[in-house]
Amino acid sequence: AQTRAVRDGDHYVINGAKIWTSLGSHAKYMILLARTNPNEKRYAGLSYFLIPMQTPGIRTQPIRKLTGEYGFTQTFFEDARVPAECLMGREGEGWAIAMKTLTFERGAAGGQAGGLNRMSVTIDAVVALARRSRREGQPALQDPFVRDQLVRFMIEAQGDRLCTSRGRVPALCSERPLAIPLSNKLRVTEQARRMFQFALSLQGANAARWVGDAAAVDGGKWQRAYFNAFSATIGGGPSQIQANIVGERVRGLPKD
C-alpha cells in the first residue's frame, strides 16, 4: 500500500490514493487500508480506517465503465486529517479486518456499483424474453436447446437460494463454516454473467443495440446487465482468486 497514514496527536494525516472506490461520488464514508508503519512489508503495517468522505483534502475522480456509467471513483488524499477514532481495531491489524470484511462482501447477494443490480433481472424475466423472442419464425422457447439452458439456470438459481438459507443455520455449516460465504460470490456472479450472455443470444442481431436505441429489446437493459456482470466477477476479488480461495480454505488444496 502506497497510501500513508501518519499519527499526529488525535488525528491521522493521510496522503496517497485509492482506486475503485464504489459509489465514491455519493458515499458519506469509505473504507481505507493505509500504511501506518513504513518499516513493515506487505500486509504487516497496514491499518483499517472508516473515513468521512467530506473530510478536507479528499477528492474523487469518477471512473467511466464500459456501460458509460460512473459507479466507481479514484480517491485522492492530500494531507487529509481524520480523527484517530476513524481507526478500526489497532494499528497493524488492517489486513485481518479487511479479510473479514471481504468475507461478508463475497457472501452478499447484490449488484455492481453504478449498474443494474443482479437480483433485479431474474430467471423468470429470461423465460419471458424467450417467449417473446423468435427463432425461425417460432418462439425461442420452443427450441429444445433454449429450454435446456433455461432449466439449467433455474436449477442453479434454486441451488443459490438453498445455499443462502443453509448458510443462515450454523448447525448445518459446522464442518466447513466458510464454504458457503466464500463460494457464493464465485458461483452467483459467474452464473449471472452466463445468464445475461444467454439472454443476449436470444435477441439475435438486436443484441448489438445499446441503451437509448429505440429498437433495443427492453430498452437495452440486457446489454447493460451483461457488461455490469463482468464487474461483479472482479469486485471483491476476481473469480480466479475466488476459486483459489475456495480450493485452499474450503477444500484444503495446496497453494502450489
SULSULBEL-V453383 format. One record per helix or strand. SS is the DSSP state (A for helix, B for strand). FROM is the first residue (numbers start at 1). TO is the last residue. If there is no record, write none. Layout:
BEGIN
((SS | FROM | TO) (SS | FROM | TO))
END
This chain:
BEGIN
((B | 4 | 8) (B | 11 | 22) (B | 29 | 35) (B | 46 | 52) (B | 58 | 63) (B | 72 | 83) (A | 84 | 86) (B | 87 | 88) (A | 94 | 107) (A | 118 | 120) (A | 123 | 132) (B | 134 | 135) (B | 138 | 139) (A | 140 | 142) (A | 144 | 167) (A | 170 | 172) (A | 179 | 201) (A | 204 | 208) (A | 217 | 234) (A | 239 | 250))
END
